Amino acid sequence: MIDLRSDTVSRPSAAMRQAMADAEVGDDVWGDDPTVAELERVTAELLGKDAAVFVPSGTQSNLCALMAHCQRGDEYIVGDNAHTYRYEAGGGAVLGSIQPQPVPILPDGRLDLDRVQAVIKPADHHFADSRLLCLENTHDGKVLPLDHQLEAAALAEANGLALHLDGARMWNAAVALGVAPREVAGPFDTVSVCLSKGLGAPVGSVLVGSAHLIERARKWRKMLGGGMRQSGVLAAAGLHAIEHNIERLADDHANAARLVDGLGRLDGVEVVGHATNMAFVRFPDGIGLARAVADDGLLIAEGRPVTRFVTHLDVSADDIETTIEIVAKHLAG
Ligand SMILES: *Cc1c(COP(=O)(O)O)cnc(C)c1O
């Protein structure tokens, strides 16, 4: 099967599984797991922060960050199509009693910072207390320009807001920009990164920030049920992913470019956009096509109406050629 539905579908390689099997472990809730401690140390250093906490998912990582920054009755400002606002089941509001204030995301993935400024609430008992600004990088594969991040940080600082990055795919941003991950992470008080997407680990995210914020996040992780025991077997996969699978993201970006190039040549196909490891394409019948190509061993998301393709480490350049052939066959038929 060629599976282009998401980069979350990748499976741990034999070498990664070996690293998991060999991991030294202990009870991490007691602070006894050396492999988890190593993953937290390595990730914090890579992202230029003082501390880190390993969590089961990106959703929990973002929620721990929201709750570390905000109290009940505070507010966070966030893109209206950002994962943290839209795809995390409203956890900030439900479990953190934190009010979201969405603002539109611009077509290139940035926030309109004038709009952000305009929604920051004055200190007045009518209003929630604006406390935190959240960015997402990459968003739909789009890389935030570093100067946009710096402008957002200046705005946050001028208004007494903390700044969080949902950096589920910030590794892709760093590779696309040709900078070290710590440069992308630099302006933020906290950054959440996923190990289980483009980096190919089976499970896990890491939240990084100051020692104080991460200590608070660690307590929320426990309350949210994310305290894990011999989780060094999972952390070993994360360490393997960080060591071996960051630079190769450039291959995924090249494959996504190859894919839109090939699909764009087919009759009736409209390429809507493409950035880093994602491509967005409109087919005459995206739902029918997804069902038809599955019989040929190609898994793609149903286009409603646009089909999102995501490349990852289990998809080769040859698989991209095969994908284009299978799609061409079904469009012609
Ligand atoms: C996948 C994703 C998350 C959440 O990660 P899970 O591990 O699936 O909970 C957060 N933000 C973005 C941008 C994502 O793509």
Ligand as a Chemical Component Dictionary entry (heavy atoms), coordinates in Angstrom:
data_LIG
# 
_chem_comp.id                   LIG 
_chem_comp.type                 NON-POLYMER 
_chem_comp.pdbx_formal_charge   0 
_chem_comp.three_letter_code    LIG 
# 
loop_
_chem_comp_atom.comp_id 
_chem_comp_atom.atom_id 
_chem_comp_atom.alt_atom_id 
_chem_comp_atom.type_symbol 
_chem_comp_atom.charge 
_chem_comp_atom.model_Cartn_x 
_chem_comp_atom.model_Cartn_y 
_chem_comp_atom.model_Cartn_z 
_chem_comp_atom.pdbx_ordinal 
LIG C1 C1 C 0 -1.261 16.377 14.655 1  
LIG C2 C2 C 0 -1.213 17.777 15.164 2  
LIG C3 C3 C 0 -1.366 18.054 16.520 3  
LIG C4 C4 C 0 -1.756 17.014 17.557 4  
LIG O1 O1 O 0 -1.032 15.877 17.607 5  
LIG P1 P1 P 0 -1.681 14.483 18.087 6  
LIG O2 O2 O 0 -0.473 13.721 18.475 7  
LIG O3 O3 O 0 -2.401 13.942 16.911 8  
LIG O4 O4 O 0 -2.570 14.758 19.242 9  
LIG C5 C5 C 0 -1.246 19.363 16.916 10 
LIG N1 N1 N 0 -1.015 20.343 16.035 11 
LIG C6 C6 C 0 -0.858 20.118 14.725 12 
LIG C7 C7 C 0 -0.592 21.251 13.807 13 
LIG C8 C8 C 0 -0.967 18.823 14.238 14 
LIG O5 O5 O 0 -0.838 18.598 12.931 15 
# 
loop_
_chem_comp_bond.comp_id 
_chem_comp_bond.atom_id_1 
_chem_comp_bond.atom_id_2 
_chem_comp_bond.value_order 
_chem_comp_bond.pdbx_ordinal 
LIG C1 C2 SING 1  
LIG C2 C3 SING 2  
LIG C2 C8 DOUB 3  
LIG C3 C4 SING 4  
LIG C3 C5 DOUB 5  
LIG C4 O1 SING 6  
LIG O1 P1 SING 7  
LIG P1 O2 DOUB 8  
LIG P1 O3 SING 9  
LIG P1 O4 SING 10 
LIG C5 N1 SING 11 
LIG N1 C6 DOUB 12 
LIG C6 C7 SING 13 
LIG C6 C8 SING 14 
LIG C8 O5 SING 15 
# 
